[in-house]
Amino acid sequence: MALTCFNAAKAYVKDLSAVYLSSTSSGALWLKSNMGLQPCSNTSYPDDYKCVPCLGSDLLNLVCKNLKDFQDLMVEGGGERIKVVKSVCPELLDPGVGLIAENKDMLATLIPLSGIILILFLFLVYRLRFNLIRKCICRSGSKHLLEDLSPV
């Protein structure tokens, strides 16, 4: 995973609106959404050929993945270009952490549900076997066995 990172003064956080390459028309590497920026430790890695901004302790960080021509990187905010400098990449959220947390919630639901389904399945199998035995006994004409098999 080839990460390239940049930072800017934290004062630009509220103004940050877009990240793109000026030399291509392939679209934005990142666009502002309604969600505010997260600390880098809570930010997931970006997709290929995309960037993700995050908040460091005293800087606005920008982490880009598989970015080949970062000399043309344009960062905009408040209608102006924001100056960024290449930097050491911050620690981001471990890629597996979010998935594990989601799977724990799903497992907490699926385990009791599978137990209920198993109990229903066993009950249906018991009822079907009981009815089959009862039908066989009725056909043989033995009423004594039928009374012995009646549920209590």
C-alpha positions in Angstrom: 0.0 0.0 0.0 1.7 3.2 -1.2 0.7 6.1 1.0 1.7 9.7 0.4 0.9 12.1 3.2 0.7 15.9 3.5 -0.2 18.4 6.2 -1.4 21.9 6.6 -2.1 24.2 9.4 -5.1 23.1 11.5 -6.7 26.5 10.9 -7.8 25.3 7.5 -9.9 22.4 8.8 -13.3 24.2 8.6 -12.5 25.6 5.1 -11.3 22.4 3.5 -13.6 21.5 0.6 -11.8 19.5 -2.1 -8.6 17.6 -3.0 -7.8 16.9 -6.6 -5.0 16.7 -9.2 -4.8 19.7 -11.4 -3.3 17.8 -14.3 -6.1 15.3 -14.7 -9.8 15.4 -15.2 -10.4 12.1 -13.5 -12.3 13.8 -10.7 -11.8 14.7 -7.1 -9.5 12.7 -4.8 -11.7 13.9 -1.9 -14.8 16.1 -1.5 -16.2 17.6 1.6 -19.2 15.8 3.1 -21.6 16.7 5.9 -19.5 14.6 8.3 -16.8 16.5 10.1 -13.2 15.5 10.0 -12.2 12.7 12.4 -9.0 12.3 14.3 -6.5 10.2 12.3 -6.7 7.4 14.8 -10.4 7.1 13.9 -10.0 7.5 10.2 -9.9 4.5 7.8 -7.4 4.2 5.0 -8.4 5.8 1.7 -9.4 3.7 -1.4 -6.9 3.4 -4.3 -6.2 6.8 -6.0 -8.1 8.7 -3.3 -7.2 10.8 -0.3 -8.7 11.2 3.1 -8.1 14.2 5.5 -7.9 13.7 9.2 -7.0 15.7 12.3 -3.6 15.3 13.9 -2.7 16.8 17.3 -1.8 20.2 15.7 -2.1 19.7 12.0 -4.6 18.9 9.3 -3.3 15.7 7.7 -4.0 14.4 4.2 -3.4 10.7 3.5 -3.4 9.7 -0.2 -3.2 6.1 -1.5 -1.3 5.2 -4.7 -1.0 8.8 -5.7 1.6 8.9 -8.5 1.9 12.6 -9.4 1.4 14.5 -6.2 3.2 17.6 -7.6 -0.2 18.6 -9.2 -2.1 18.1 -5.9 -4.6 20.9 -5.3 -6.2 21.3 -1.9 -9.0 23.9 -1.8 -10.9 25.5 1.0 -12.8 28.8 1.3 -12.4 29.4 -2.4 -8.6 29.5 -2.1 -5.8 27.0 -2.5 -4.5 25.6 0.7 -0.7 25.1 0.9 0.3 21.6 1.9 3.7 20.0 2.5 4.7 16.4 2.2 5.0 14.8 5.6 5.2 11.6 7.5 2.0 9.6 7.5 0.0 9.5 10.7 -1.3 6.3 12.2 -4.8 5.6 10.9 -7.5 3.1 12.0 -6.4 -0.5 11.6 -8.2 -1.8 8.5 -9.7 -4.8 10.4 -11.0 -2.9 13.4 -14.2 -1.6 11.9 -15.1 -5.0 10.4 -14.5 -6.9 13.7 -16.7 -4.5 15.6 -19.5 -4.8 13.0 -19.1 -8.6 13.0 -19.4 -8.8 16.8 -22.7 -7.0 16.6 -23.9 -9.3 13.9 -22.8 -12.4 15.8 -24.5 -11.2 18.9 -27.8 -11.3 16.9 -27.1 -14.4 14.8 -26.2 -16.7 17.7 -29.5 -16.5 19.6 -31.4 -16.4 16.3 -29.7 -19.6 15.1 -30.5 -21.2 18.5 -34.2 -20.4 18.1 -34.2 -21.8 14.5 -32.5 -25.0 15.7 -35.1 -25.5 18.5 -38.0 -25.0 16.0 -36.4 -27.4 13.5 -36.0 -30.1 16.2 -39.6 -29.6 17.4 -40.8 -30.0 13.8 -38.8 -33.1 13.3 -40.1 -34.6 16.5 -43.7 -33.8 15.5 -43.3 -35.3 12.1 -41.8 -38.5 13.5 -44.5 -38.7 16.1 -47.2 -38.3 13.4 -45.6 -40.9 11.1 -45.4 -43.4 14.0 -49.0 -42.7 14.8 -50.1 -43.2 11.2 -48.2 -46.5 11.0 -49.8 -47.7 14.2 -53.3 -46.7 13.1 -52.9 -48.6 9.8 -51.7 -51.7 11.7 -54.9 -51.5 13.9 -53.2 -51.6 17.3 -54.9 -49.1 19.5 -52.9 -49.9 22.6 -49.7 -48.6 21.1 -51.5 -45.5 19.9 -52.6 -44.7 23.4 -49.1 -45.2 24.7 -47.7 -42.7 22.2 -50.1 -39.9 23.0 -48.4 -36.8 24.3 -48.8 -36.2 28.0 
